[in-house]
């Protein structure tokens, strides 16, 4: 089980932070003050919220949020930030972030500078507040926040790895429909279309479990190291795709669920 506690309290219903979101923008869409939203979630620095983080909705806020106003999102650089740090927090590539801000020297960004978040990476939070209660995909697994880690090959790590012995059951975090999507890199893999409207992907399986319609907590696979993980430690590579779109960090939801 991870030893890191998520930022602030998390309830069964909350707002899932998307890449490009800001605390002020979310507060506006919820119809509450930024300070109220920060205090409700124990946020000390309102300029830093992480993609994949779940924010508890303050009492009295509406159950729906307004659409994102037009215009680019921004992030104010904090002392000690690197471009890679900022890109990881926002869920975008460091290359796209550098291009969007005309950074000639990506190894040096000044504290206090407002960086424009690439528009194509920002996703609006709209419609009903999503349900965020998961079953832990691999109960008892060890994991760290390796989302957005850049591999030696230059590829971005689009999920979180949950390490456990070979054959450890993998369960459906939510109810939905499961299908095998085996591939060269992921080896034996599954895709779960959740009834919550989100998609979940798991890779490097030893073997598959139940397929088709499943309830939350159903064993859908077993931990292994197939695909490009062959020869390495056994684990589940777990990806989270809000509303079926681009990946977002599952880390904070995993710390709550596991």
ROMIFI-735967 format. One record per residue (C-alpha): x, y, z; residue number from 1; residue in one letter. Coordinates in steps of 0.5 Angstrom, whole numbers. Each point is the difference from the previous one (the first is absolute). Example, Ala and Ser with C-alpha at 12.3 -4.5 7.8 and 13.67 -1.06 7.14 Angstrom:
2
> X|Y|Z|n|res
> 25|-9|16|1|a .
> 2|7|-2|2|s .
# end
This chain:
258
> X|Y|Z|n|res
> 0|0|0|1|x .
> 3|7|-2|2|x .
> 2|4|6|3|x .
> -2|7|-3|4|x .
> -6|3|2|5|x .
> -4|4|-5|6|x .
> -1|7|0|7|x .
> -6|2|4|8|x .
> -6|-4|2|9|x .
> -3|-4|-5|10|x .
> -8|-2|0|11|x .
> -4|-5|-4|12|x .
> -2|6|-5|13|x .
> 5|5|-2|14|x .
> 3|4|-6|15|x .
> 5|-4|-4|16|x .
> 6|5|-1|17|x .
> 2|0|-8|18|x .
> 6|2|-3|19|x .
> 0|8|-1|20|x .
> -5|1|6|21|x .
> 2|5|5|22|x .
> -3|1|7|23|x .
> -3|7|-2|24|x .
> -4|-3|-6|25|x .
> -3|-6|3|26|x .
> -2|5|6|27|x .
> -3|4|-5|28|x .
> -4|-6|-4|29|x .
> -2|-2|7|30|x .
> -3|7|2|31|x .
> 4|0|6|32|x .
> 6|4|3|33|x .
> 7|-2|-2|34|x .
> 2|0|8|35|x .
> -6|-4|2|36|x .
> 2|-5|-5|37|x .
> 7|0|2|38|x .
> -2|0|7|39|x .
> -5|-6|-1|40|x .
> 6|-4|-3|41|x .
> 6|2|4|42|x .
> 3|3|-5|43|x .
> 6|4|2|44|x .
> 2|3|-7|45|x .
> -5|2|-4|46|x .
> 4|0|-6|47|x .
> 2|-7|0|48|x .
> -6|-6|-1|49|x .
> 2|-6|-4|50|x .
> -4|-3|-5|51|x .
> -3|-7|2|52|x .
> -1|4|7|53|x .
> -7|-1|3|54|x .
> -3|7|3|55|x .
> -6|-1|5|56|x .
> -5|5|-2|57|x .
> -2|5|6|58|x .
> -7|-1|3|59|x .
> -5|4|-3|60|x .
> 4|0|-7|61|x .
> -5|-2|-6|62|x .
> 1|-7|-2|63|x .
> 2|2|-7|64|x .
> 5|4|-3|65|x .
> 0|6|-5|66|x .
> 4|-1|-6|67|x .
> 7|2|-1|68|x .
> 0|8|-2|69|x .
> 4|1|-7|70|x .
> 7|1|0|71|x .
> 7|-3|2|72|x .
> 1|-3|7|73|x .
> 7|2|4|74|x .
> 4|-2|5|75|x .
> 5|5|5|76|x .
> 7|-3|0|77|x .
> 2|-2|8|78|x .
> 7|1|2|79|x .
> 3|-7|-1|80|x .
> -4|-2|-6|81|x .
> 3|-3|-6|82|x .
> -4|0|-7|83|x .
> 0|-8|1|84|x .
> -3|1|7|85|x .
> -6|5|-3|86|x .
> -1|-4|-6|87|x .
> -1|-6|5|88|x .
> -5|4|5|89|x .
> -4|2|-6|90|x .
> 0|-6|-4|91|x .
> 3|2|-6|92|x .
> 7|-1|-4|93|x .
> 5|4|2|94|x .
> 2|1|-8|95|x .
> -7|3|-1|96|x .
> 0|4|6|97|x .
> 7|3|-2|98|x .
> -3|2|-7|99|x .
> -6|3|3|100|x .
> 4|5|4|101|x .
> 6|1|-5|102|x .
> 5|-2|5|103|x .
> 6|0|-4|104|x .
> 4|-3|7|105|x .
> -5|-6|3|106|x .
> 5|-1|5|107|x .
> -1|7|3|108|x .
> -7|3|2|109|x .
> -1|6|4|110|x .
> -4|-1|7|111|x .
> -6|5|-1|112|x .
> -1|-1|-7|113|x .
> -7|-2|-3|114|x .
> 1|-6|-5|115|x .
> -6|-1|-5|116|x .
> -2|-7|0|117|x .
> -1|-3|-7|118|x .
> -7|1|-2|119|x .
> -1|-7|-3|120|x .
> 2|-3|7|121|x .
> -5|4|4|122|x .
> -7|-4|1|123|x .
> -6|3|3|124|x .
> -3|-3|6|125|x .
> -8|0|-1|126|x .
> -6|-3|1|127|x .
> -1|-4|7|128|x .
> 5|-1|5|129|x .
> 3|-6|-2|130|x .
> 0|-6|5|131|x .
> 7|-2|3|132|x .
> 0|-6|4|133|x .
> 4|-5|-3|134|x .
> 2|-7|3|135|x .
> 7|-1|0|136|x .
> 2|-3|-6|137|x .
> 6|-4|3|138|x .
> -2|-1|8|139|x .
> 7|1|4|140|x .
> 4|2|-6|141|x .
> 6|5|1|142|x .
> 0|6|-5|143|x .
> 3|7|-1|144|x .
> -2|6|-4|145|x .
> 4|-2|-6|146|x .
> -6|3|-5|147|x .
> 3|4|-5|148|x .
> 7|-3|1|149|x .
> 5|1|-6|150|x .
> 3|-7|-2|151|x .
> 7|-1|-2|152|x .
> -3|-1|-7|153|x .
> -3|7|0|154|x .
> -7|-3|1|155|x .
> -5|3|5|156|x .
> -3|-5|5|157|x .
> -7|1|0|158|x .
> -2|-4|6|159|x .
> 2|-2|7|160|x .
> 3|-7|1|161|x .
> -3|-4|6|162|x .
> 5|-5|2|163|x .
> -2|-7|3|164|x .
> 2|-7|-1|165|x .
> -1|-4|-6|166|x .
> -8|-2|0|167|x .
> -2|5|5|168|x .
> -8|1|-2|169|x .
> -1|7|-4|170|x .
> -7|2|1|171|x .
> -5|5|-3|172|x .
> 0|7|3|173|x .
> -7|1|-2|174|x .
> -5|-4|-4|175|x .
> 0|0|-7|176|x .
> 2|-4|-6|177|x .
> 7|-3|-1|178|x .
> 3|-3|-6|179|x .
> 7|-3|-2|180|x .
> 4|5|-4|181|x .
> 7|-3|0|182|x .
> 6|3|-4|183|x .
> 7|0|-1|184|x .
> 2|5|6|185|x .
> -5|-1|5|186|x .
> 0|-8|-1|187|x .
> -6|-3|3|188|x .
> -5|6|1|189|x .
> -7|2|1|190|x .
> -5|6|-1|191|x .
> -5|2|5|192|x .
> -6|4|-2|193|x .
> -2|3|6|194|x .
> -8|1|2|195|x .
> 3|6|3|196|x .
> 2|3|-7|197|x .
> 7|-1|0|198|x .
> 5|-5|-3|199|x .
> 5|-4|4|200|x .
> 6|-4|-3|201|x .
> 4|-5|3|202|x .
> 6|-3|-3|203|x .
> 6|-6|1|204|x .
> -5|-5|3|205|x .
> 2|-7|1|206|x .
> -7|-2|-2|207|x .
> -7|3|-1|208|x .
> -6|-2|4|209|x .
> -7|2|-1|210|x .
> -2|4|-6|211|x .
> -7|3|-2|212|x .
> -4|3|5|213|x .
> 3|0|7|214|x .
> -2|3|7|215|x .
> 5|5|3|216|x .
> 5|-5|4|217|x .
> -1|-6|-5|218|x .
> 7|-3|-2|219|x .
> 2|2|-7|220|x .
> 7|-2|0|221|x .
> 6|-2|3|222|x .
> 7|4|1|223|x .
> 6|-2|-4|224|x .
> 5|3|-4|225|x .
> -2|-2|-7|226|x .
> 2|5|-6|227|x .
> 6|5|0|228|x .
> 0|-2|8|229|x .
> 2|-7|-1|230|x .
> 6|-1|4|231|x .
> -1|5|5|232|x .
> -4|1|7|233|x .
> -8|-3|-1|234|x .
> -5|6|0|235|x .
> -6|3|-2|236|x .
> 1|6|-5|237|x .
> -7|4|1|238|x .
> -2|6|-4|239|x .
> -6|4|1|240|x .
> -4|4|-5|241|x .
> -5|4|2|242|x .
> -7|0|-4|243|x .
> 4|-4|-5|244|x .
> 5|5|-2|245|x .
> 8|1|1|246|x .
> 3|-3|6|247|x .
> 0|4|7|248|x .
> 4|-2|6|249|x .
> -4|-5|4|250|x .
> 5|1|6|251|x .
> -4|4|5|252|x .
> -6|-5|-1|253|x .
> 4|-6|1|254|x .
> 3|3|7|255|x .
> -8|1|2|256|x .
> -2|-7|-3|257|x .
> 6|-5|2|258|x .
# end
